[in-house]
Amino acid sequence: MPFKVLITDLGFEPDIEQEILGDDVEISSETVEGQHAPDSTYNAADALMCYHTLEFTPEIIRKLTSCKIISRVGVGYDNICLQAAADMGILVCNVPDYGTNEVADHAIGLMLALCRGIPQINEATRGGDYDFAAFGKLPRLWGRKFAVVGLGRIGTAAALRAKPFGLDVCFYDPYLPDGVDKALGITRYTDLYEMVAAADIISIHTPLTAETRNLVNAEFVATMKDDAYLINTARGPIVDVDAVGDALKAGRFGGVGIDVWPTEPPQDEALMTAWRAREPWTDRLLVTAHAAFFSGAGIREIREKATIEVKRVLNDEPPRNCVNVDLLTHARIGDEMLAMVKRLKQGPPPG
Ligand code: NAD
């Protein structure tokens, strides 16, 4: 019997997936966008690949009676009940790194656009002006302090990109071991607010957690230099956009670049409403539409990597990015394989 892989919500031909899995694997991808598959399709699937639009509640997950792996074609897995999957012995895996380069490029792109006044001078020139100072005085980047909050994959990539601009790069990330600063040649702060007060440009790269929700609040904003720049390409709820809007309205900030909003698409946030109405005080705000990750190569990469994770499991090899490993007490891939997945997660044994 060939393995059956169900792809929900794909919306296009599973050509990349079929090429990787081979012709002896049967792919079912006929589900309509936004709708769950029939029970019999869920029952029969040996593996499931899913995007972000469908909720995988315990009730749906209990229909996956043969499934060994749910491979999330993307990074966030908040639409999948990890505990319910673990209770069924199903591994949940994701693709954590497909957009690392793009998001770091985007953060630097927002910074450069704001610091060089590119969108504003472009608009003024299109309107008939020909004035290099159409956006007022611009800062010199060389020597300014570029502060990364959250030095993970994307934060590190942003830090490395900032260095050749002559920026004085620093970071705050309490969860990293000592020595990262030395390895990268950047400065570590152990006190977030000390860094915030000293920074000229702050780029947010933490995950959204209970600790980072509203991390950039009124107090954070008040601690920033009056002419500092703030860039958020991480997750919307990390930044209190009302506090940012109040500061912009009060004439503070050199500029603000926002790719992600607390609710997406943004609804009636005052800052978004004012920006869309082109209120003059919002001219230092640059907005993109959760676009930081996006590139053709990145989309291909998530599809490939999510499929390779499925292939590993179907071939009795451990997957690389299991996100519910701590919750699994048994697994349909077998005890030996589960032990290997847990060992990979724990890292190397002590010497
Ligand atoms: P990562 O897990 O590799 O790195 C996150 C880092 O943040 C870790 O080093 C962690 O120690 C640190 N951290 C956690 N809590 C912290 C805290 N309270 N203070 C300081 N540091 C803290 O994550 P990543 O892949 O680099 O992703 C970073 C962010 O980018 C995430 O929020 C992710 O969702 C987001 N993202 C956005 C897009 C987009 O299109 N805009 C695309 C992909 C990822």
Boltz pocket constraint, residues with backbone or C-beta under 6 A from the ligand:
constraints:
  - pocket:
      binder: B
      contacts: [[A, 75], [A, 96], [A, 99], [A, 103], [A, 149], [A, 150], [A, 151], [A, 152], [A, 153], [A, 154], [A, 155], [A, 172], [A, 173], [A, 174], [A, 175], [A, 176], [A, 204], [A, 205], [A, 206], [A, 207], [A, 208], [A, 209], [A, 211], [A, 212], [A, 233], [A, 234], [A, 235], [A, 259], [A, 260], [A, 290], [A, 291], [A, 292], [A, 293], [A, 294]]
      max_distance: 6.0
